[in-house]
Amino acid sequence: MKDWKETIKWQDRKYLYITVVLLIAMVVYQQFLITDLQERMMNVESSAYDDQLNDIRYEAETALRQNEEQDKDIYLLQKHSADQQYRTMGLEWDVYGKSSEE
């Protein structure tokens, strides 16, 4: 046991070795903190990204619902227009039909 102490001159450099070990421990601790912070930042970014995706999905679904309602309105207007056109043609036939018979 005394051999390794003499080899590294423990007695003379004891505080230097303790300082080096403490600095290495501090660097390792800092690396753990950095890794934890990176992981938390990734989670925050991904949740913000998820929120953006949910907002976009909601907007798209709302627009789709409005589009479906507008399609129904367009269909009803086309049907009404076709009915009005048929009635107009019927009136024209009545008027011109009587004129051409005379």
Distance bins in CASP14 RR format, pairs under 12 A and 6 or more apart:
PFRMAT RR
TARGET T0000
AUTHOR 0000-0000-0000
RMODE 2
METHOD distances of the structure
MODEL  1
1 7 0 0 0 0 0 1 0 0 0 0 0
1 10 0 0 0 0 0 1 0 0 0 0 0
2 8 0 0 0 0 0 1 0 0 0 0 0
2 10 0 0 0 0 1 0 0 0 0 0 0
2 11 0 0 0 0 0 1 0 0 0 0 0
3 10 0 0 0 0 0 1 0 0 0 0 0
4 10 1 0 0 1 0 0 0 0 0 0 0
4 17 0 0 0 0 0 1 0 0 0 0 0
5 11 1 0 0 1 0 0 0 0 0 0 0
5 12 0 0 0 0 0 1 0 0 0 0 0
5 13 0 0 0 0 0 1 0 0 0 0 0
5 14 0 0 0 0 1 0 0 0 0 0 0
5 17 0 0 0 0 0 1 0 0 0 0 0
6 12 0 0 0 0 0 1 0 0 0 0 0
6 13 0 0 0 0 0 1 0 0 0 0 0
7 13 0 0 0 0 0 1 0 0 0 0 0
8 14 0 0 0 0 1 0 0 0 0 0 0
8 16 0 0 0 0 1 0 0 0 0 0 0
8 17 1 0 0 1 0 0 0 0 0 0 0
8 20 0 0 0 0 0 1 0 0 0 0 0
9 15 0 0 0 0 0 1 0 0 0 0 0
9 16 0 0 0 0 1 0 0 0 0 0 0
9 17 0 0 0 0 1 0 0 0 0 0 0
10 16 0 0 0 0 0 1 0 0 0 0 0
10 17 1 0 0 1 0 0 0 0 0 0 0
10 18 0 0 0 0 0 1 0 0 0 0 0
11 17 0 0 0 0 0 1 0 0 0 0 0
13 19 0 0 0 0 1 0 0 0 0 0 0
13 20 0 0 0 0 1 0 0 0 0 0 0
13 21 0 0 0 0 0 1 0 0 0 0 0
14 20 0 0 0 0 0 1 0 0 0 0 0
14 21 0 0 0 0 0 1 0 0 0 0 0
15 21 0 0 0 0 0 1 0 0 0 0 0
15 22 0 0 0 0 0 1 0 0 0 0 0
16 22 0 0 0 0 0 1 0 0 0 0 0
16 23 0 0 0 0 0 1 0 0 0 0 0
17 23 0 0 0 0 0 1 0 0 0 0 0
17 24 0 0 0 0 0 1 0 0 0 0 0
18 24 0 0 0 0 0 1 0 0 0 0 0
18 25 0 0 0 0 0 1 0 0 0 0 0
19 25 0 0 0 0 0 1 0 0 0 0 0
19 26 0 0 0 0 0 1 0 0 0 0 0
20 26 0 0 0 0 0 1 0 0 0 0 0
20 27 0 0 0 0 0 1 0 0 0 0 0
21 27 0 0 0 0 0 1 0 0 0 0 0
21 28 0 0 0 0 0 1 0 0 0 0 0
22 28 0 0 0 0 0 1 0 0 0 0 0
22 29 0 0 0 0 0 1 0 0 0 0 0
23 29 0 0 0 0 0 1 0 0 0 0 0
23 30 0 0 0 0 0 1 0 0 0 0 0
24 30 0 0 0 0 0 1 0 0 0 0 0
24 31 0 0 0 0 0 1 0 0 0 0 0
25 31 0 0 0 0 0 1 0 0 0 0 0
25 32 0 0 0 0 0 1 0 0 0 0 0
26 32 0 0 0 0 0 1 0 0 0 0 0
26 33 0 0 0 0 0 1 0 0 0 0 0
27 33 0 0 0 0 0 1 0 0 0 0 0
27 34 0 0 0 0 0 1 0 0 0 0 0
28 34 0 0 0 0 0 1 0 0 0 0 0
28 35 0 0 0 0 0 1 0 0 0 0 0
29 35 0 0 0 0 0 1 0 0 0 0 0
29 36 0 0 0 0 0 1 0 0 0 0 0
30 36 0 0 0 0 0 1 0 0 0 0 0
30 37 0 0 0 0 0 1 0 0 0 0 0
31 37 0 0 0 0 0 1 0 0 0 0 0
31 38 0 0 0 0 0 1 0 0 0 0 0
32 38 0 0 0 0 0 1 0 0 0 0 0
32 39 0 0 0 0 0 1 0 0 0 0 0
33 39 0 0 0 0 0 1 0 0 0 0 0
33 40 0 0 0 0 0 1 0 0 0 0 0
34 40 0 0 0 0 0 1 0 0 0 0 0
34 41 0 0 0 0 0 1 0 0 0 0 0
35 41 0 0 0 0 0 1 0 0 0 0 0
35 42 0 0 0 0 0 1 0 0 0 0 0
36 42 0 0 0 0 0 1 0 0 0 0 0
36 43 0 0 0 0 0 1 0 0 0 0 0
37 43 0 0 0 0 0 1 0 0 0 0 0
37 44 0 0 0 0 0 1 0 0 0 0 0
38 44 0 0 0 0 0 1 0 0 0 0 0
38 45 0 0 0 0 0 1 0 0 0 0 0
39 45 0 0 0 0 0 1 0 0 0 0 0
39 46 0 0 0 0 0 1 0 0 0 0 0
40 46 0 0 0 0 0 1 0 0 0 0 0
40 47 0 0 0 0 0 1 0 0 0 0 0
41 47 0 0 0 0 0 1 0 0 0 0 0
41 48 0 0 0 0 0 1 0 0 0 0 0
42 48 0 0 0 0 0 1 0 0 0 0 0
42 49 0 0 0 0 0 1 0 0 0 0 0
43 49 0 0 0 0 0 1 0 0 0 0 0
43 50 0 0 0 0 0 1 0 0 0 0 0
44 50 0 0 0 0 0 1 0 0 0 0 0
44 51 0 0 0 0 0 1 0 0 0 0 0
45 51 0 0 0 0 0 1 0 0 0 0 0
45 52 0 0 0 0 0 1 0 0 0 0 0
46 52 0 0 0 0 0 1 0 0 0 0 0
46 53 0 0 0 0 0 1 0 0 0 0 0
47 53 0 0 0 0 0 1 0 0 0 0 0
47 54 0 0 0 0 0 1 0 0 0 0 0
48 54 0 0 0 0 0 1 0 0 0 0 0
48 55 0 0 0 0 0 1 0 0 0 0 0
49 55 0 0 0 0 0 1 0 0 0 0 0
49 56 0 0 0 0 0 1 0 0 0 0 0
50 56 0 0 0 0 0 1 0 0 0 0 0
50 57 0 0 0 0 0 1 0 0 0 0 0
51 57 0 0 0 0 0 1 0 0 0 0 0
51 58 0 0 0 0 0 1 0 0 0 0 0
52 58 0 0 0 0 0 1 0 0 0 0 0
52 59 0 0 0 0 0 1 0 0 0 0 0
53 59 0 0 0 0 0 1 0 0 0 0 0
53 60 0 0 0 0 0 1 0 0 0 0 0
54 60 0 0 0 0 0 1 0 0 0 0 0
54 61 0 0 0 0 0 1 0 0 0 0 0
55 61 0 0 0 0 0 1 0 0 0 0 0
55 62 0 0 0 0 0 1 0 0 0 0 0
56 62 0 0 0 0 0 1 0 0 0 0 0
56 63 0 0 0 0 0 1 0 0 0 0 0
57 63 0 0 0 0 0 1 0 0 0 0 0
57 64 0 0 0 0 0 1 0 0 0 0 0
58 64 0 0 0 0 0 1 0 0 0 0 0
58 65 0 0 0 0 0 1 0 0 0 0 0
59 65 0 0 0 0 0 1 0 0 0 0 0
59 66 0 0 0 0 0 1 0 0 0 0 0
60 66 0 0 0 0 0 1 0 0 0 0 0
60 67 0 0 0 0 0 1 0 0 0 0 0
61 67 0 0 0 0 0 1 0 0 0 0 0
61 68 0 0 0 0 0 1 0 0 0 0 0
62 68 0 0 0 0 0 1 0 0 0 0 0
62 69 0 0 0 0 0 1 0 0 0 0 0
63 69 0 0 0 0 0 1 0 0 0 0 0
63 70 0 0 0 0 0 1 0 0 0 0 0
64 70 0 0 0 0 0 1 0 0 0 0 0
64 71 0 0 0 0 0 1 0 0 0 0 0
65 71 0 0 0 0 0 1 0 0 0 0 0
65 72 0 0 0 0 0 1 0 0 0 0 0
66 72 0 0 0 0 0 1 0 0 0 0 0
66 73 0 0 0 0 0 1 0 0 0 0 0
67 73 0 0 0 0 0 1 0 0 0 0 0
67 74 0 0 0 0 0 1 0 0 0 0 0
68 74 0 0 0 0 0 1 0 0 0 0 0
68 75 0 0 0 0 0 1 0 0 0 0 0
69 75 0 0 0 0 0 1 0 0 0 0 0
69 76 0 0 0 0 0 1 0 0 0 0 0
70 76 0 0 0 0 0 1 0 0 0 0 0
70 77 0 0 0 0 0 1 0 0 0 0 0
71 77 0 0 0 0 0 1 0 0 0 0 0
71 78 0 0 0 0 0 1 0 0 0 0 0
72 78 0 0 0 0 0 1 0 0 0 0 0
72 79 0 0 0 0 0 1 0 0 0 0 0
73 79 0 0 0 0 0 1 0 0 0 0 0
73 80 0 0 0 0 0 1 0 0 0 0 0
74 80 0 0 0 0 0 1 0 0 0 0 0
74 81 0 0 0 0 0 1 0 0 0 0 0
75 81 0 0 0 0 0 1 0 0 0 0 0
75 82 0 0 0 0 0 1 0 0 0 0 0
76 82 0 0 0 0 0 1 0 0 0 0 0
76 83 0 0 0 0 0 1 0 0 0 0 0
77 83 0 0 0 0 0 1 0 0 0 0 0
77 84 0 0 0 0 0 1 0 0 0 0 0
78 84 0 0 0 0 0 1 0 0 0 0 0
78 85 0 0 0 0 0 1 0 0 0 0 0
79 85 0 0 0 0 0 1 0 0 0 0 0
79 86 0 0 0 0 0 1 0 0 0 0 0
80 86 0 0 0 0 0 1 0 0 0 0 0
80 87 0 0 0 0 0 1 0 0 0 0 0
81 87 0 0 0 0 0 1 0 0 0 0 0
81 88 0 0 0 0 0 1 0 0 0 0 0
82 88 0 0 0 0 0 1 0 0 0 0 0
82 89 0 0 0 0 0 1 0 0 0 0 0
83 89 0 0 0 0 0 1 0 0 0 0 0
83 90 0 0 0 0 0 1 0 0 0 0 0
84 90 0 0 0 0 0 1 0 0 0 0 0
84 91 0 0 0 0 0 1 0 0 0 0 0
85 91 0 0 0 0 0 1 0 0 0 0 0
85 92 0 0 0 0 0 1 0 0 0 0 0
86 92 0 0 0 0 0 1 0 0 0 0 0
86 93 0 0 0 0 0 1 0 0 0 0 0
87 93 0 0 0 0 0 1 0 0 0 0 0
87 94 0 0 0 0 0 1 0 0 0 0 0
88 94 0 0 0 0 0 1 0 0 0 0 0
88 95 0 0 0 0 0 1 0 0 0 0 0
89 95 0 0 0 0 0 1 0 0 0 0 0
89 96 0 0 0 0 0 1 0 0 0 0 0
89 97 0 0 0 0 0 1 0 0 0 0 0
90 96 0 0 0 0 1 0 0 0 0 0 0
90 97 0 0 0 0 1 0 0 0 0 0 0
90 98 0 0 0 0 0 1 0 0 0 0 0
91 97 0 0 0 0 0 1 0 0 0 0 0
91 98 0 0 0 0 0 1 0 0 0 0 0
92 98 0 0 0 0 0 1 0 0 0 0 0
92 99 0 0 0 0 0 1 0 0 0 0 0
92 100 0 0 0 0 0 1 0 0 0 0 0
93 99 0 0 0 0 0 1 0 0 0 0 0
93 100 0 0 0 0 0 1 0 0 0 0 0
93 101 0 0 0 0 0 1 0 0 0 0 0
94 100 0 0 0 0 0 1 0 0 0 0 0
94 101 0 0 0 0 0 1 0 0 0 0 0
95 101 0 0 0 0 0 1 0 0 0 0 0
95 102 0 0 0 0 0 1 0 0 0 0 0
96 102 0 0 0 0 0 1 0 0 0 0 0
END
